[in-house]
Amino acid sequence: MHVFTPLTRAERQAFVTHYREYLRRRDGVPDTTTYTFSVREPMFREFEANPVVRTGEPIVDQAVFDRNANEQDVADEGLDEATLWAVLAARMNRQEQYAIQYLESRGRYAGGSPEDPSTYIDIEERYHGRLLDDALRTLGLEPRWRPPPRLTRFMLRQIIRLPRFLSDMTVLCGELIGVASFMLMRERAAVLFADQPAPAQRLQYLLTQLLVDEVGHVYYLRSRLGPVRLYLARLLLPVIARAMLKDIPEVARLFGHHEVLARMLDPEMVAAASAACEDALSLEYQPNPRPAGAPLDAGA
């Protein structure tokens, strides 16, 4: 169904019940003191304990990455695509992690009931930081934290400060933009890093896990909106998408301005992302094959 097609009140209630059950199966029970999940955390720890890193000549130079991702607000012109991909992964990670830090500072991070899907979503965003850090380490890079640019910080703070009635609309737009961006990142990674199959498979697994969460966030937010707010969100989407492209020019440099905007505004984009994830999750992934080790199932 088109993501901007309104659901009936009964359909919205049914979706929340279904989504809550799905989150419990996928993530387990949330711990709001450590911000971890009972099912996901052991899998993550095993996964992180078995790194897969590209070998040979680095495909991205650490010093060039540090300068463009960590020391500058905007990357240099003329970077190769692999470096630009890594810089973009770092920038997108910083946005999500800054929002988490700001929510924590206001006492609003994962502060709801363990049964509330919003609590799960908040904690999943923290896991996304670990996924993206692992992606950079797979390329042989060591990620480093720095706040996003001033305009990004300002925009994120304003969205967070909005009443929930309004912020649901802007956050839905942000999640849609995130799905489109991570789909493009996943597709380009499959091409850029295909020369070494094990690290390439690792990257696809990481980005697929992230996309699965993001698609769920979109549909949950859609279930919170009635016809009027959903219509307003549809009007807001191109405005927020263009602002994001202006704020993170590396996205347009890597994928092309028109291609990115078209993907973000494509009414079939979320359904396509969901289908791509289903195909990927039908395969098992073993992070570091060992004779006695059981494979980690990418699905849950």
Buried (B, 14 or more C-beta within 10 A) or exposed (E): EEBBEBBEEEEBEEBBEEBBEBBBEBBBEBBBEEBBBEBBBEBBEBBEEBEBEBEEEBBBBEEBBBBBBBEEBBBEEEBEEBBBBBBBBBBBBBBBBBBBEBBBEEEBBBBBEEEBBBBBBBBBBBBBBBBBBBBBBBBBBEBBEEEBBEEBBEBBBEBBEEEEEEBBBBBBBBBBBBBBBBBBBBBBBBEBBEEBEBBBBBBBBBBBBBBBBBBBBBBBBBBBBEEEBBBBBBEBBEEBBEBBBEBBEBBBBBBEEEEBBEBBBEEEBBBBBBEBBEEBBEBEBBBBEEEEEEEBEBBB
